[in-house]
Amino acid sequence: MTQLTRAQVIVEVAGIAATAASIEQRSQALLDVLRRVMPSEATWLALRDPERGTHAPLATRGHADPLRAYFQTPVAEAETELLGLNRHRPPMLVRDLPVPPGELHAWADHLWPAGFRGGLAAGLFTGDGRLLGFLSLLTDAAERPTDADRDLIAVLTPHIAHAVDRMRTPTAAASIVHDAVGGVVLTRGGEALTLPGLPPHPLLVRGAPALRVAAARLGNGGTHATFLCPDKDSQARTGLVRVTVLGCARPHLDHLLAAVTVSPAGSLRGLTRPQLHLLGLLIEGWPDPRIAAALDTTDNDIADRVGPILAAFHAPDRTTAAVRAEREGLYLPGVLGGLPEWEPSGQADRRLDRVLPPRGIQN
């Protein structure tokens, strides 16, 4: 080790991990420290997307193109499993590989031809056991990195994992919903992951209508949405709660889509549940004849029902009322009011398909 003592390295890496800089900035700063204490010809720090089985580099140093090329191949995921790198274990030196390097696609086709002879790979695991990605160091000498380097990396990997943990983003976003009583992190594939700091909620399980509406709102190009949802366990007179969706998607990095929370509905401006449902249909673009058919009433009755809604929002027309209601999240989406998912020209279906797979299909 050069320039820094072991204790100093640990303190510096932990400090970088704790900063509020971007994930890319933290990653680059970490590689700067590693370069000073264990020089290598190539260093690679990447996130793993478990739904696509891909690895996206956050920061690299030196001649990392062979690693980039390897992790774009379909065998990379299988080889990390073969080597046990996707299970919580100490960092692995090349000389400690359970199979000869020449039998691995990584070394035979990518790393050995590029002149690398030694190296180290470490899975980055969180305290709760999530595999976030990998750190790899490659050298042109078989005797490097050393056993001491491996032992130091073993101490540093929890801090490095914290630095690159994308779950920090939805967790921070969800913290602005001060009265949240439950929440999840929604993924591209429709999974509902644990949101640190909040308990799960029955309305936010995989395939739940509220999550499909949340995904649709983001799939339409939004980054934030809020709407009302029926909850049979709610103590409120209306039986409604508020769902808040806070987008955190970085699709080139991983599968995380949004933080989704449940909280009390709050003020409803005196609107009733049927009026909030009607607002949802107006926001979704349902024409009066279709609304009338869905609600088993007439076009004239729909016009009469709109009057109190305009008054509640001090709006001159239904378009203004709908805009204000959507901004405040004071509406009950059609599908959550018991109606089928629908928008003009099937837009809703196409939107959902872009974000969530059909039910029963796993990414």
Protein Blocks (a to p, Z undefined) as FASTA:
>chain_A
ZZiafklmmmmmmmmmmpcbdfklmmmmmmmmmmmmmgcfbdcdddddfknopacdfbde
hjlklmmmmmmpmklmmmmmmnopmpccddddfklpfbdfklpmklmmmmmmnopabdcd
dddddfkopafbdcddddfbfkbccfklmmmmmmmmmmmmmmmmmklmmmmmmmmmmmbc
bdcdddfkopacddehiacdfklcghiaklmmmmmmmmnopabdcdddddfkbcbfnlpa
cdddddfbdfklmmcfbdcddddebjnehpafklmmmmmmmmnopafklmmmmnopafkl
mmmmmmmmmmmnopabfklmmmmmmmnopacdfklnopacddehhlmmmmmmmmpccehi
aZZ
